[in-house]
Amino acid sequence: MSSELITSSSPLLLSNALTFLFGLTAGVTIYSLLKTAQEFKTPPQSKLIPQNSSTQQTEYIKKRIEADFTISRETLLRVTKQMLIEMKRGLQSDGQTLKMIPSFVTNLPTGTEVGSYLALDLGGSNFRVCEILLSSDGSRVRSRQKKFVISEDLKQGTAEKLFDFFAEAVGIFLKEVLGESTDEFNAEHKKLGFTFSFPVQQTALNKGNLMVWTKGFTVSGVVGKDVVGLLQEAFKRKNLKITATALVNDTVGTLVSHAYTDPQTNAGVILGTGTNAAYVELVKNIPKWTGGPVTSGKMVINTEWGAFDEEHTVIPFTKFDKKLDRASNNPGKQTFEKMISGLYLGEIARYAIVDLMKTGYIFKKESLSESLLSKPYGFETAYMSRIERDHSKDLSDINALLGDIFKIFNSSLEERSLVKRVCELVGLRAARLSAAGIAALVTKMNKLDGCTIAIDGSVFEHYPHFGNRMRDALFELLGISAENIDFAQARDGSGQGAALIAALAEN
């Protein structure tokens, strides 16, 4: 396996990879544990921070924060190795940490698909209704869409209320966007692809039972049920003659959508509100597959990698991660997602900043109780992006953000630099862990000679330096072979991908 991770033209990298991918010696392990224990031992407060100058104090505190969040190359290699192990386990049998769900998508588009299809996209915070028009030569895709915000009440409500909301949204879309009445639309009886971005055990291309809610949803009456069946029942209640021919995970949709124009695309990754990945696997490598012969010999697998390392065996778990996990609505679950996705990054940073305030390192004269920093999820990941973009000498935009949003009006430059460093470290850790996951995908597919990874999601698209940090980490893991791996921004993989899979199902 190490020869797949590191090219043979790099002897030193190969040697290192063999060392870390196939087990550290007991001596090194014990040394690391002792070293870690020493680093995290807290000395008396009077000796904790050098008293020479505020600059020295700031640098000392930064180093302590860096010790919490820094992910070394050696750790990344262990993460990649462990993910490969868990991927293989998930392909062998159900009930594993990585669910490795067969998507029933056995062919990728050729670019010749044509027609008009509806697509529904349930992601994290929004629900979209789209009409996708596919051209005959694959060169053009036209779409019309309308977005609907999902309220917290709906996220915590009942199945009937949520799915009726979906059906009502389709009715509004028909009238306001397409200009059609329900009767006119029903006469066309269009086919639909339903992107449902939650763990589903698929039993057919258009059937699947929800395994567990994620991303803050706790809707009753859905877990264990066929979500397409629930959708069809809602359509019937609203007198809509629509047939959902494809149930699609957003990562699968991202992969398929980008493959429509780039046949080298072999994996799709979501780095947004949540995180997940899908890739093309050989059916012969899926022992648990019982669906019969597959002509293409291939199957798109939905990894559900957000659940990776729930046992905390390889990824360092900080006290801030522990606090976030305990306070979440799914403690002990989705460990990888909680370190990577946009829903959680801001909250991790908030815990770290609040810890600095409570220990008296920053904002000593400010009241935490009166600041939005005291509110769970009050420090959004979007604020981290804004903070990382501030390259001014006096960090003036961070100063404005602290005052305008968090009611902290008297921050010093040193304090602002500490806040920025926290954000940098949380964002950097997320990017490096994402790269470790991608390295596992590429290695599993045996695509070190080249492939395209289609990536969708707000974190990858909008968070400063995220893609470059991933790229740097990939080079640490794969050596020169990383040059063969392309990261491609895949916009609207959820909508277009669902429509394309509906088209593939029809044909």
Number of C-alpha atoms within 10 A of each C-alpha: 14 21 14 17 27 27 18 14 11 12 11 11 21 19 15 15 24 18 15 19 21 13 12 14 10 9 9 10 12 12 11 12 12 11 11 13 11 10 12 11 8 10 9 8 8 8 9 12 18 15 11 8 9 13 13 14 16 18 16 15 18 17 12 12 18 16 15 19 20 16 18 13 18 16 18 26 27 22 24 24 26 19 25 19 14 21 23 17 20 21 23 16 14 14 10 16 22 24 25 30 24 27 25 21 22 20 18 23 20 14 19 12 18 17 12 18 23 27 31 27 26 22 20 20 16 12 19 21 26 26 23 24 20 23 16 13 12 15 11 12 13 11 17 13 16 16 13 14 11 17 12 12 12 18 20 14 16 15 22 18 14 23 21 19 17 22 22 17 18 23 21 17 21 20 13 12 15 13 12 15 13 17 11 11 18 14 9 10 12 15 20 27 31 30 28 25 26 22 23 28 22 19 15 15 19 23 20 23 18 17 17 15 19 18 23 15 19 20 18 14 12 20 17 13 17 19 22 22 15 18 22 18 17 22 21 14 12 15 14 20 17 18 17 21 24 30 29 35 28 32 33 31 32 33 32 33 28 29 24 21 15 18 15 15 25 25 29 33 29 28 23 23 20 25 29 28 29 31 24 24 21 15 21 13 14 21 13 17 16 7 10 6 10 14 9 11 13 19 24 27 27 27 27 25 24 24 21 27 20 17 12 12 12 18 20 13 14 14 13 18 20 15 14 21 19 12 10 15 15 17 14 14 19 22 23 23 27 24 25 27 28 25 23 24 27 24 24 28 27 28 21 22 21 17 14 19 17 13 10 11 17 21 20 14 12 15 13 18 9 12 16 17 23 16 13 14 19 16 23 19 25 15 17 24 20 16 25 20 16 15 11 9 7 14 19 15 16 25 20 14 16 22 15 11 14 17 17 21 15 14 17 14 16 18 18 21 18 21 23 22 19 23 26 21 20 23 30 22 22 26 28 27 23 30 24 25 25 22 28 23 26 24 21 21 15 14 17 21 13 17 20 22 28 29 26 25 22 16 27 22 17 13 20 18 18 19 22 14 18 23 21 15 24 27 16 21 24 29 19 16 19 23 14 14 20 15 17 16 18 22 16 18 28 33 30 32 30 35 34 32 30 25 22 19 16 10 7
